[in-house]
Amino acid sequence: MQLSFNERQQDLYGQFSELGRPVALSAPENDKVCRLDTENWQKISHAGIWRLPVPTRLGGAGGSWLDCVAAIEGVASTAEDLGFMITMLGHVGALRILLYEGTPEQQQRWLDRLMSGEIGITAMTEDTGGSDLARMRVAAREDEAGWRLSGRKSHITNAPVAAFGMIAGRIPSLGDKRDIALFFVDLDTPGVSLGRSEDNLGIRTSPTADLILDGVPLRLNNIIGTPGDGLRILCDIISFERALYGVIASGLIEGMIKKAMARVESRWAFNRPLADYQYVQGRITDMKIAATVCRFATYAAFGKIESKTEDASIACSIAKFLAGEHLLASAEHLVQLHGHLGFMNNDLSRQLRDAVGMRIAGGTSDIQRINIFNQLRRLNKKPVASPLAVAAE
Ligand SMILES: Cc1cc2nc3c(=O)[nH]c(=O)nc-3n(C[C@H](O)[C@H](O)[C@H](O)COP(=O)(O)OP(=O)(O)OC[C@H]3O[C@@H](n4cnc5c(N)ncnc54)[C@H](O)[C@@H]3O)c2cc1C
């Protein structure tokens, strides 16, 4: 398990934290109009962030996923914009699927475009509910003209600005038990359209919309992995994304701490700076503990994903749970430490609005608890090797 950066990752963290700074400047305006900062998205993409985990033979930098995570953490540490980070999450999910499950033909068709900054989606949620994914109804059926995909995905990050991406659905003809499949689709294909761009409480710099699929023609290379094996692939992607939330929360909280420190050193009450008061100090130490815990939870979870340990899914849910809870608590401290200034409609309160969405996107905090318990139960039921049998070997 790697809990600290190597030299290359330290450099990447530094390089991408510089590139995150301008995102913070544009976030207030983008928040007002629900707009992604596409200019800085392109700059960060062109700096090679999406190439980091991709082998050189596929046009990448030949690094590791941890390189990419260090770069994402760098952006989070200065961007002050959870929406921008959530857009990165949706994109990186599509990248990981294509890298691990795509055929050479699929990689040739989409990988370079993803690495160059064309935006991807990972679409799972439907109006049947995001928590209970097994109820999804988007389905591919064959008629005389060939295979067609129909249905509707809800609240999909990047949908209004994306070029393509992964859509989870079913192939009912495979039978009830293993009919989930993942489709990779260009969003300019006939039959694909968008619902209205959503007017959300927070994370507004990452546009979301429904994706409407009306008889979208499919070819064999639109299916990722073995048809019917979609749930297994989804589990990997969902786990990876859950783990990532930890460093995103950590980076954003570190930014909040800087703001909070500046405030409490400069604001005086009762003849002393706020920083002299223990209750005030307690809020900031809680924020620092939160940032540290979230960060280590991510790297611990990645260690388990990489080594394929059987409790990896628990570690990923813990990272997501901690990220959601701690980001919200830290954003509230930030607002509270600024008194009425924090309560005004500004950058401080925007971070609190954004943080509310962190507990919902990517699976709610309650769903993380459920997964942690279910996984514990599963592991607990596994037969333990008898000491006598081990001694006899
Ligand atoms: C900013 C943002 C971006 C998003 N981007 C994407 C995206 O790119 N792709 C995508 O596929 N989805 C996306 N989503 C959707 C997100 O994944 C879902 O909103 C989330 O999984 C919850 O699903 P739901 O909204 O349908 O709530 P529901 O599933 O209806 O849940 C409602 C409430 O009931 C609780 N609940 C449900 N079941 C149980 C249970 N068994 N026990 C206890 N409590 C339970 C939940 O915790 C929640 O509090 C995004 C959401 C947000 C907020």
The ligand as an SDF file (V2000), in Angstrom:
LIG
                    3D

 53 58  0  0  0  0  0  0  0  0999 V2000
  -24.0760   15.9430   -8.7290 C   0  0  0  0  0  0  0  0  0  0  0  0
  -24.5410   14.5970   -9.1550 C   0  0  0  0  0  0  0  0  0  0  0  0
  -23.9820   13.9900  -10.2560 C   0  0  0  0  0  0  0  0  0  0  0  0
  -24.4230   12.7310  -10.6690 C   0  0  0  0  0  0  0  0  0  0  0  0
  -23.8410   12.1620  -11.7710 N   0  0  0  0  0  0  0  0  0  0  0  0
  -24.2210   10.9210  -12.1560 C   0  0  0  0  0  0  0  0  0  0  0  0
  -23.5990   10.2810  -13.2760 C   0  0  0  0  0  0  0  0  0  0  0  0
  -22.7010   10.8250  -13.9200 O   0  0  0  0  0  0  0  0  0  0  0  0
  -23.9990    9.0390  -13.6290 N   0  0  0  0  0  0  0  0  0  0  0  0
  -24.9750    8.3840  -12.9440 C   0  0  0  0  0  0  0  0  0  0  0  0
  -25.2580    7.2660  -13.3070 O   0  0  0  0  0  0  0  0  0  0  0  0
  -25.5950    8.9730  -11.8830 N   0  0  0  0  0  0  0  0  0  0  0  0
  -25.2420   10.2090  -11.4710 C   0  0  0  0  0  0  0  0  0  0  0  0
  -25.8400   10.8170  -10.3950 N   0  0  0  0  0  0  0  0  0  0  0  0
  -26.9420   10.1580   -9.7320 C   0  0  0  0  0  0  0  0  0  0  0  0
  -26.5260    9.5330   -8.4040 C   0  0  0  0  0  0  0  0  0  0  0  0
  -25.6920    8.4080   -8.6100 O   0  0  0  0  0  0  0  0  0  0  0  0
  -27.8020    9.1520   -7.6610 C   0  0  0  0  0  0  0  0  0  0  0  0
  -28.4790   10.3590   -7.3750 O   0  0  0  0  0  0  0  0  0  0  0  0
  -27.5280    8.4360   -6.3700 C   0  0  0  0  0  0  0  0  0  0  0  0
  -27.0030    7.1530   -6.6150 O   0  0  0  0  0  0  0  0  0  0  0  0
  -28.8210    8.2730   -5.5440 C   0  0  0  0  0  0  0  0  0  0  0  0
  -29.8530    7.7840   -6.3440 O   0  0  0  0  0  0  0  0  0  0  0  0
  -31.2760    8.5260   -6.3630 P   0  0  0  0  0  0  0  0  0  0  0  0
  -31.0510    9.9750   -6.5410 O   0  0  0  0  0  0  0  0  0  0  0  0
  -32.1250    7.8350   -7.3540 O   0  0  0  0  0  0  0  0  0  0  0  0
  -31.8570    8.3400   -4.9030 O   0  0  0  0  0  0  0  0  0  0  0  0
  -32.6330    7.0390   -4.3850 P   0  0  0  0  0  0  0  0  0  0  0  0
  -31.9360    5.8130   -4.8290 O   0  0  0  0  0  0  0  0  0  0  0  0
  -34.0720    7.1950   -4.7110 O   0  0  0  0  0  0  0  0  0  0  0  0
  -32.4430    7.2090   -2.8220 O   0  0  0  0  0  0  0  0  0  0  0  0
  -33.1430    8.2180   -2.0810 C   0  0  0  0  0  0  0  0  0  0  0  0
  -32.7230    8.1170   -0.6230 C   0  0  0  0  0  0  0  0  0  0  0  0
  -33.0880    6.8220   -0.1160 O   0  0  0  0  0  0  0  0  0  0  0  0
  -31.9490    6.2250    0.4910 C   0  0  0  0  0  0  0  0  0  0  0  0
  -32.0060    4.7680    0.2970 N   0  0  0  0  0  0  0  0  0  0  0  0
  -32.1970    4.0690   -0.8430 C   0  0  0  0  0  0  0  0  0  0  0  0
  -32.1790    2.7550   -0.5970 N   0  0  0  0  0  0  0  0  0  0  0  0
  -31.9620    2.6120    0.7270 C   0  0  0  0  0  0  0  0  0  0  0  0
  -31.8220    1.5070    1.6050 C   0  0  0  0  0  0  0  0  0  0  0  0
  -31.8740    0.2530    1.1600 N   0  0  0  0  0  0  0  0  0  0  0  0
  -31.6240    1.7350    2.9280 N   0  0  0  0  0  0  0  0  0  0  0  0
  -31.5270    3.0000    3.3980 C   0  0  0  0  0  0  0  0  0  0  0  0
  -31.6330    4.0990    2.6280 N   0  0  0  0  0  0  0  0  0  0  0  0
  -31.8440    3.9010    1.3070 C   0  0  0  0  0  0  0  0  0  0  0  0
  -30.7410    6.8210   -0.2070 C   0  0  0  0  0  0  0  0  0  0  0  0
  -29.5940    6.7610    0.6210 O   0  0  0  0  0  0  0  0  0  0  0  0
  -31.2080    8.2540   -0.4200 C   0  0  0  0  0  0  0  0  0  0  0  0
  -30.9450    9.0140    0.7360 O   0  0  0  0  0  0  0  0  0  0  0  0
  -25.4290   12.0640   -9.9440 C   0  0  0  0  0  0  0  0  0  0  0  0
  -25.9780   12.6790   -8.8070 C   0  0  0  0  0  0  0  0  0  0  0  0
  -25.5430   13.9160   -8.4080 C   0  0  0  0  0  0  0  0  0  0  0  0
  -26.1390   14.5450   -7.1670 C   0  0  0  0  0  0  0  0  0  0  0  0
  1  2  1  0
  2  3  1  0
  2 52  2  0
  3  4  2  0
  4  5  1  0
  4 50  1  0
  5  6  2  0
  6  7  1  0
  6 13  1  0
  7  8  2  0
  7  9  1  0
  9 10  1  0
 10 11  2  0
 10 12  1  0
 12 13  2  0
 13 14  1  0
 14 15  1  0
 14 50  1  0
 15 16  1  0
 16 17  1  0
 16 18  1  0
 18 19  1  0
 18 20  1  0
 20 21  1  0
 20 22  1  0
 22 23  1  0
 23 24  1  0
 24 25  2  0
 24 26  1  0
 24 27  1  0
 27 28  1  0
 28 29  2  0
 28 30  1  0
 28 31  1  0
 31 32  1  0
 32 33  1  0
 33 34  1  0
 33 48  1  0
 34 35  1  0
 35 36  1  0
 35 46  1  0
 36 37  1  0
 36 45  1  0
 37 38  2  0
 38 39  1  0
 39 40  1  0
 39 45  2  0
 40 41  1  0
 40 42  2  0
 42 43  1  0
 43 44  2  0
 44 45  1  0
 46 47  1  0
 46 48  1  0
 48 49  1  0
 50 51  2  0
 51 52  1  0
 52 53  1  0
M  END
$$$$
